[in-house]
Amino acid sequence: MTRPDFVAGWVWNIRGNPRVRLRMPAGWFDGLAREITDRAELDDARDAICETVDVFDYGECAVHLRGLPTRAKIKDLHRYWFDTGRPLVIELRAAPR
């Protein structure tokens, strides 16, 4: 990591206006995005993101790393992204719009 204090433009946008809208299979959802700052919540998020591997992750790994994708490579990649990025959570409204 060459710029540890770098913050992407989309993070600045969320900091300025945390209201977001996501399209998911069940429809469009409104929500509020926020950076995770609580240590316990951060640990839970890290476990959920970095220790879970699904079929989509193998394609993601193939795009970003050389060689055949493995569970270990995927977990290492997700840990790197989590530890060097800005972990966010989006709290969704109960019903799609």
Secondary structure as UniProt FT lines:
FT   TURN            4..5
FT   HELIX           9..16
FT   STRAND          19..24
FT   TURN            25..26
FT   STRAND          27..35
FT   HELIX           39..50
FT   HELIX           55..64
FT   HELIX           71..84
FT   STRAND          88..92
//
